[in-house]
Structures are given as C-alpha cells and as structure tokens.
Amino acid sequence: MELTDFRRGLGRWLDDNAATLGAGVPFANAVADRLSRQREVQQRLYDEDWMRFGWPERVGGLGGSVLCRAVLGEELTSRGIVHTTTWSMHEVLGPAVVEYADPTLVAEVFPRLLCGEETWCQGFSEPEAGSDLGSLRTTATQTADGDSWVINGEKLWTSFAHHAARCVVLARTGPAGSGSAGISAFLVDMDSPGVVVRPLATMAGVDEFCSTSFVDVVVPGGRLVGGVGDGWKTTAFILACERGPIFWQRASWLARHLELLLPHASDHRTHALVGEAFQALWAFRARSLSTLRAMEGGSLPGPEASIDKILIASAEQTVFELAKEVLSGDLELSDSTEAEMWRSEWAYSRAATIYGGTSEIQKDIVSSRLLGLPRGA
C-alpha cells in the first residue's frame, strides 16, 4: 500500500471509530489505565491490519514502508487516542528483537507485542550506570551445561516493568572491566523466579518507573538478543530506533497540546512564546523527516539523529513552559482534570533532556562524531 493511501484509509477508519476509540478523552495518570486503553486500541488496529503495516511479513506484518508506522503513531497521538509514552515501547524494543533474536522466539512473542496482548520493558539503566552503560554491573553467568544463563543485578527507571511480560536486559557476560565489549542482551520473562519489581512514584504523580532486581534469574540460552558479547550492538540498534517513528509521533503529540493552548494565549508575550514553540516543533520535524527517509531506505539513524534528540527535547520543554505561562495558577493549584493533565505533562517534560540519553551526551556525539571536535571541547 502506498503511503498516501495508507494515511487516507487510516484517517477514514479513525474518523469512523473516533467515539469508541476514546479520541480526545483525557488520559488518567495511572499507567494501568493508560495501558488498558492502549491494549484495546492496539487489538482493534491489529484486527483491522493497520497495526501490521511497516513490519516484515516473517513476523506477522504486512511489509511496506517503515513510514507507515510513523504515520500510524502520528495519527493516533494527534487525535489523543493513545498516550505518546506508552505507545512508544513496541517501537523501541520490537525492531531489535525482530532483527537479532532467534526466529522461532520472534514468531512466538512478537505478534503478542504488536496486538497489545503484551507490554515489554527495557532493562538498561542501573543505580550507578545511567548514560554510561559501559559500566553496568548486572551479570549473566553461563550454567555448567551451557544451556542457560543466570542473571544477577539491579535495573533502575525500567518503565512499565510492573505491567510488562518481558524485559530486554543488558548484562555483563565478559569479565569485570570489559566495558561495552563484554555486554550481552537477553529477552527475560518478567514472571521468572527471582525477578522483583518495585514501582517508583514520579514528581508528575505517574507510576511509570520501577526498580527491578534480578536474583539468580535463570534465562534459557535461546533468549539472547544477538550473540554473546553483542549487547552493545543491540543497544546501538535500539537507541537508533528511538530516533525514528517514536520521535515523529511525539512531535504530533506536542503539536496537539500546542493547539490546545492557543485559545489561552492572549497577549504579545504569550503570542511570542507560541511562536517559539511552533518554531521548535517545525525545526524538529524538518530534521526528523531526513531520519525517517533514511530508515525507509534501509539505513539505521547514525550520529545525525542525536540532533533529533536535542531538538525534540527542546521542543517538548518549550511547549510545556508555554502551558505553565498561559495556565499560570490553574496549572499549579486547580484540582480539575484538565489542570491535572497539564501539571503532569509539564512535570514529565522536565526529564526530556535526560531520558534516552542526556542532551549533554547528545551534544558530545554531535561535536565529536559530526564536527570532528575533541571530546569535551
């Protein structure tokens, strides 16, 4: 299906089903409620085939351009049907599992992710290894028979771990001090004995993050995502995928919120802030379109995509700083559902320059790998 036809057909279907899909209905802060709503939407999209475009036929997809997935996210978030944070996870982890995991395993589990039956989470960051994943301490030791691995360690900021069926876990399979070369990736069932999840409350009042412990967790050898010691390659693939359809649909989410703020901008100062937010979003979209076109041609985003990350983080904070300005008083103090939504999203936006690789790390990548400057310059 051509991309134009895909967008047109999807738009008609979403318009026809807007009421039953919950379009424009405010989102509850509880992650369980957001995920429940999303599961229903995903199942319907999967049943009608919209969810399957842009994914390989060998994993239950219908083929076609990866841009179909970007358009799908754009249409859903711009209409307020799904929340941008919960919608992201199948785009973060799905492509890497499809690319690197055992084909038999992929055929079994990936359709469950795509149709919304399962939620997955990402076990990367640790208490003392956030952006510096090369220093992670979680270990995976092979059993004597060579058939399994035993994982021990702790992960932090594992989004949706308390609702997830599986987790892509980075663990050290090489000796201590082996850095990024000694890391492997595993797809771990979250109901495995020894997995302990502790939800963490955020300043936004959202129960999204968790601390996740792995105590003598036995993982079959067939659950490696890539080869032994290839975890850094898998990680690079996952982080590259974060710069594609996910960012594009997040920009649509932000554009929707900017539109909701327009009636509240009533003076020259707030009009100027609207202009700044609009400019930030369109600067990102211009840059991100190049990334998506490269992905459509079969290339993974390279260091240029760090510019995308810097721009989307700036745009997000600009939009919600505008909200704080034009809704001043109500945003901070009102108990209304609308005020709660804006307050939560503003608080979440504070982390936009941290999660997924801090803006400082991204700027270092741009300076060293694109501009050829020495690190720290």
Wavefront OBJ file of the C-alpha trace (Angstrom):
o trace
v 0.000 0.000 0.000
v 1.303 3.461 -0.923
v 1.936 5.788 1.993
v -0.662 8.310 0.799
v -3.285 5.584 0.516
v -2.312 4.250 3.930
v -2.721 7.648 5.577
v -6.012 8.324 3.822
v -7.500 4.924 4.650
v -6.304 5.023 8.238
v -7.681 8.537 8.699
v -11.110 7.477 7.463
v -11.130 4.453 9.763
v -10.081 6.526 12.779
v -12.732 9.149 11.999
v -15.413 6.482 11.732
v -14.386 4.904 15.027
v -13.351 8.002 16.982
v -16.004 7.670 19.676
v -15.305 4.041 20.524
v -11.525 4.574 20.385
v -11.701 7.334 23.001
v -10.366 10.122 20.773
v -9.724 13.316 22.720
v -10.681 11.802 26.089
v -8.258 12.983 28.846
v -5.728 10.407 29.987
v -5.640 9.190 33.571
v -2.313 9.403 35.363
v -2.351 5.728 36.350
v -0.228 3.749 33.909
v -2.529 0.716 34.295
v -5.433 2.761 32.921
v -3.370 4.119 30.027
v -2.141 0.650 29.100
v -5.617 -0.851 29.351
v -6.947 1.741 26.915
v -3.989 1.228 24.588
v -4.395 -2.563 24.566
v -7.943 -2.174 23.333
v -6.850 0.239 20.608
v -3.930 -1.966 19.527
v -6.090 -5.070 19.333
v -8.598 -3.308 17.088
v -5.839 -1.874 14.899
v -4.242 -5.314 14.643
v -7.525 -6.999 13.779
v -8.112 -4.408 11.033
v -4.468 -4.820 9.815
v -3.441 -1.166 10.396
v -1.013 -2.270 13.122
v 0.773 -4.713 10.804
v 1.918 -2.356 8.044
v 5.614 -1.459 8.084
v 6.643 -4.732 9.801
v 8.226 -7.725 7.973
v 5.916 -10.471 6.780
v 8.105 -13.095 8.514
v 6.947 -11.777 11.920
v 3.274 -11.391 11.078
v 3.490 -7.986 9.446
v 2.271 -6.894 6.035
v 5.508 -5.329 4.832
v 5.643 -1.863 3.354
v 7.469 1.264 4.389
v 8.591 1.906 7.970
v 6.953 5.291 7.435
v 3.580 3.562 7.814
v 4.467 3.063 11.468
v 5.415 6.720 11.829
v 2.113 7.790 10.239
v 0.146 5.438 12.477
v 1.721 6.916 15.616
v 1.227 10.431 14.273
v -2.472 9.918 13.569
v -3.146 8.239 16.920
v -1.322 10.757 19.112
v -2.527 13.836 17.255
v -6.113 12.695 17.862
v -5.494 11.915 21.530
v -6.311 8.222 21.085
v -3.124 6.867 22.689
v -0.597 8.415 25.049
v 2.794 9.024 23.491
v 4.854 7.411 26.272
v 3.004 4.105 26.422
v 2.717 3.899 22.635
v 6.498 4.068 22.228
v 7.654 0.759 23.679
v 6.864 -1.604 20.816
v 8.819 0.743 18.528
v 11.767 0.879 20.950
v 12.266 -2.850 21.536
v 10.326 -4.592 18.771
v 12.722 -3.887 15.874
v 15.792 -5.168 17.781
v 14.072 -8.398 18.818
v 12.878 -8.900 15.241
v 16.394 -8.276 13.913
v 18.563 -10.174 16.396
v 16.549 -12.734 18.399
v 16.040 -16.369 17.467
v 13.448 -16.502 14.630
v 11.392 -19.153 16.416
v 11.190 -16.997 19.523
v 10.304 -13.931 17.461
v 7.489 -15.779 15.689
v 6.089 -16.754 19.095
v 6.296 -13.476 21.019
v 6.347 -10.567 18.583
v 2.701 -10.799 17.437
v 1.692 -10.606 21.121
v 3.546 -7.317 21.439
v 2.110 -5.952 18.214
v -1.524 -6.742 19.030
v -1.272 -5.311 22.557
v -1.531 -8.635 24.379
v 1.885 -7.978 25.951
v 3.829 -4.953 27.152
v 7.648 -5.117 27.218
v 10.164 -3.043 29.157
v 13.810 -2.055 28.830
v 16.392 -3.084 31.457
v 19.320 -0.805 30.634
v 19.999 1.844 33.299
v 21.320 0.920 36.745
v 21.737 2.839 40.020
v 25.320 3.745 39.072
v 25.136 3.329 35.301
v 22.650 5.632 33.606
v 24.022 7.164 30.409
v 27.305 5.260 30.933
v 26.001 1.804 30.071
v 29.547 0.526 29.546
v 29.985 0.499 33.328
v 26.896 -1.611 34.132
v 27.279 -4.230 36.867
v 24.431 -6.668 36.229
v 26.000 -10.033 35.358
v 24.935 -13.061 33.340
v 26.856 -16.279 34.048
v 26.501 -19.332 31.853
v 25.415 -22.550 33.566
v 27.688 -25.589 33.619
v 25.698 -27.344 30.893
v 25.888 -24.251 28.682
v 22.133 -24.241 28.080
v 21.178 -21.278 30.262
v 22.374 -18.064 31.878
v 21.912 -16.819 35.450
v 21.342 -13.070 35.795
v 22.040 -11.051 38.936
v 21.787 -7.293 39.329
v 19.511 -4.305 39.585
v 17.985 -2.040 36.969
v 16.525 1.412 37.507
v 13.957 3.514 35.601
v 12.516 0.416 33.921
v 9.371 1.995 32.505
v 6.210 -0.160 32.806
v 8.109 -3.079 34.388
v 5.210 -3.701 36.785
v 2.927 -4.334 33.799
v 5.423 -5.959 31.437
v 5.511 -9.567 30.297
v 9.127 -9.389 29.102
v 12.224 -7.225 29.500
v 15.246 -6.695 27.250
v 18.033 -6.858 29.839
v 21.644 -5.820 29.336
v 24.058 -7.885 31.426
v 27.800 -8.362 31.595
v 28.861 -11.732 30.169
v 32.510 -10.764 29.887
v 34.973 -10.208 32.738
v 34.778 -7.175 35.027
v 36.312 -4.181 33.306
v 35.486 -5.438 29.809
v 33.370 -2.349 29.192
v 30.944 -2.351 26.281
v 32.688 -5.358 24.668
v 31.572 -7.676 27.481
v 27.821 -6.967 27.390
v 25.034 -9.219 26.075
v 21.283 -8.683 25.722
v 18.581 -11.095 26.870
v 14.807 -11.226 26.496
v 13.725 -12.147 30.035
v 10.236 -13.254 31.088
v 9.149 -10.971 33.935
v 7.373 -13.810 35.745
v 10.661 -15.708 36.101
v 11.575 -16.662 39.689
v 13.944 -14.065 41.140
v 12.553 -11.023 39.273
v 11.373 -8.416 41.786
v 9.739 -5.162 40.628
v 9.271 -2.109 42.833
v 7.271 0.805 41.311
v 8.663 4.325 41.763
v 6.454 7.415 42.043
v 7.476 10.392 39.906
v 7.096 14.108 40.587
v 4.363 14.025 37.939
v 2.337 11.603 40.036
v 2.682 8.881 37.399
v 3.618 5.308 38.386
v 5.635 4.685 35.225
v 9.127 3.854 36.500
v 10.348 0.900 38.520
v 13.380 -0.502 40.245
v 13.840 -4.086 39.049
v 16.040 -6.688 40.738
v 17.283 -9.939 39.225
v 18.343 -12.533 41.806
v 19.634 -15.803 40.322
v 17.210 -15.478 37.399
v 17.651 -18.407 35.022
v 17.280 -17.479 31.345
v 17.410 -20.061 28.509
v 20.280 -19.617 26.074
v 17.791 -19.138 23.253
v 16.743 -15.832 24.806
v 19.888 -13.995 23.731
v 19.093 -10.981 21.553
v 22.141 -11.163 19.323
v 25.258 -13.177 20.098
v 27.267 -13.377 23.289
v 29.103 -10.070 23.684
v 26.923 -8.366 21.058
v 24.869 -6.415 23.599
v 26.453 -3.113 22.669
v 25.499 -3.676 19.028
v 21.934 -4.482 20.090
v 21.884 -1.398 22.326
v 23.051 0.843 19.482
v 20.285 -0.607 17.285
v 17.638 0.052 19.951
v 18.827 3.608 20.602
v 18.866 4.264 16.858
v 15.262 3.059 16.569
v 14.282 5.546 19.293
v 15.211 8.326 16.874
v 12.707 7.191 14.220
v 8.902 6.755 14.323
v 8.839 7.371 18.090
v 10.112 10.925 17.857
v 7.843 11.662 14.906
v 4.704 10.656 16.824
v 5.921 12.509 19.934
v 6.116 15.693 17.867
v 2.488 15.119 16.833
v 1.555 14.714 20.495
v 3.265 18.022 21.281
v 1.637 19.774 18.312
v -1.766 18.675 19.607
v -1.002 20.175 23.016
v 0.257 23.373 21.423
v -3.050 23.657 19.550
v -4.959 23.204 22.812
v -3.006 26.110 24.310
v -3.685 28.606 21.516
v -7.006 29.937 22.926
v -5.228 30.769 26.197
v -2.505 32.907 24.574
v -3.957 36.403 24.861
v -1.108 38.944 24.812
v 2.070 39.803 22.928
v 4.303 37.907 25.335
v 2.375 34.643 25.126
v 1.991 35.060 21.352
v 5.796 35.203 21.170
v 6.041 32.022 23.244
v 3.602 30.304 20.880
v 5.891 31.312 18.016
v 8.904 29.838 19.789
v 7.105 26.551 20.418
v 5.851 26.351 16.831
v 9.340 27.092 15.505
v 10.912 24.453 17.767
v 8.458 21.785 16.616
v 8.888 22.513 12.940
v 12.672 22.621 13.221
v 12.478 19.134 14.702
v 10.078 17.854 12.040
v 12.346 19.109 9.245
v 15.325 17.285 10.763
v 13.362 14.147 11.697
v 11.971 13.738 8.203
v 15.527 13.145 6.953
v 15.946 10.425 9.584
v 12.710 8.705 8.589
v 13.606 8.812 4.896
v 16.964 7.219 5.674
v 15.197 4.461 7.615
v 12.798 3.959 4.712
v 15.837 3.357 2.511
v 17.082 0.655 4.875
v 19.596 2.695 6.867
v 19.632 2.997 10.631
v 19.905 6.506 12.076
v 23.522 7.500 12.650
v 25.064 10.205 14.846
v 22.985 12.802 12.981
v 19.979 11.523 14.906
v 21.471 12.999 18.077
v 20.397 16.332 16.619
v 16.831 14.952 16.514
v 17.060 14.093 20.210
v 18.325 17.558 21.146
v 15.588 19.243 19.096
v 12.653 17.156 20.348
v 13.715 17.620 23.977
v 13.914 21.381 23.464
v 10.532 21.450 21.701
v 8.869 19.450 24.472
v 10.101 21.740 27.215
v 9.179 24.830 25.185
v 5.586 23.637 24.680
v 5.035 22.870 28.346
v 6.759 26.034 29.537
v 4.160 27.819 27.402
v 1.474 25.818 29.209
v 2.881 26.872 32.568
v 2.806 30.502 31.452
v -0.666 30.709 29.905
v -2.308 28.482 32.528
v -0.479 30.064 35.453
v -2.315 29.495 38.719
v -4.697 26.876 37.370
v -1.866 24.559 36.318
v -0.276 24.672 39.760
v -3.333 24.756 42.011
v -6.522 23.591 40.318
v -7.966 20.141 41.008
v -9.701 19.923 37.634
v -8.959 17.012 35.292
v -7.578 19.428 32.699
v -5.227 21.088 35.186
v -4.051 17.706 36.446
v -3.224 16.688 32.875
v -1.223 19.848 32.171
v 0.546 19.665 35.531
v 1.557 16.057 34.937
v 2.787 16.674 31.395
v 4.753 19.769 32.459
v 6.480 17.786 35.222
v 7.267 14.938 32.824
v 8.761 17.370 30.307
v 11.487 18.298 32.798
v 13.080 14.915 32.076
v 13.064 15.356 28.278
v 16.718 16.414 28.318
v 17.658 13.375 30.446
v 15.860 10.193 29.327
v 17.038 8.332 26.239
v 20.496 9.889 26.563
v 21.039 13.306 28.128
v 21.302 16.407 25.959
v 24.906 16.755 27.143
v 25.713 13.267 25.808
v 23.940 14.059 22.525
v 25.862 17.307 22.111
v 29.105 15.450 22.747
v 28.183 12.987 19.975
v 27.428 15.846 17.584
v 30.662 17.664 18.393
v 32.942 14.617 18.233
v 31.363 12.465 15.520
v 29.852 15.083 13.223
v 32.087 18.116 13.726
v 35.302 16.252 14.439
v 35.993 18.159 17.642
v 37.898 16.570 20.531
v 35.721 15.265 23.362
v 34.978 17.918 25.969
v 35.619 20.744 23.503
l 1 2 3 4 5 6 7 8 9 10 11 12 13 14 15 16 17 18 19 20 21 22 23 24 25 26 27 28 29 30 31 32 33 34 35 36 37 38 39 40 41 42 43 44 45 46 47 48 49 50 51 52 53 54 55 56 57 58 59 60 61 62 63 64 65 66 67 68 69 70 71 72 73 74 75 76 77 78 79 80 81 82 83 84 85 86 87 88 89 90 91 92 93 94 95 96 97 98 99 100 101 102 103 104 105 106 107 108 109 110 111 112 113 114 115 116 117 118 119 120 121 122 123 124 125 126 127 128 129 130 131 132 133 134 135 136 137 138 139 140 141 142 143 144 145 146 147 148 149 150 151 152 153 154 155 156 157 158 159 160 161 162 163 164 165 166 167 168 169 170 171 172 173 174 175 176 177 178 179 180 181 182 183 184 185 186 187 188 189 190 191 192 193 194 195 196 197 198 199 200 201 202 203 204 205 206 207 208 209 210 211 212 213 214 215 216 217 218 219 220 221 222 223 224 225 226 227 228 229 230 231 232 233 234 235 236 237 238 239 240 241 242 243 244 245 246 247 248 249 250 251 252 253 254 255 256 257 258 259 260 261 262 263 264 265 266 267 268 269 270 271 272 273 274 275 276 277 278 279 280 281 282 283 284 285 286 287 288 289 290 291 292 293 294 295 296 297 298 299 300 301 302 303 304 305 306 307 308 309 310 311 312 313 314 315 316 317 318 319 320 321 322 323 324 325 326 327 328 329 330 331 332 333 334 335 336 337 338 339 340 341 342 343 344 345 346 347 348 349 350 351 352 353 354 355 356 357 358 359 360 361 362 363 364 365 366 367 368 369 370 371 372 373 374 375 376 377
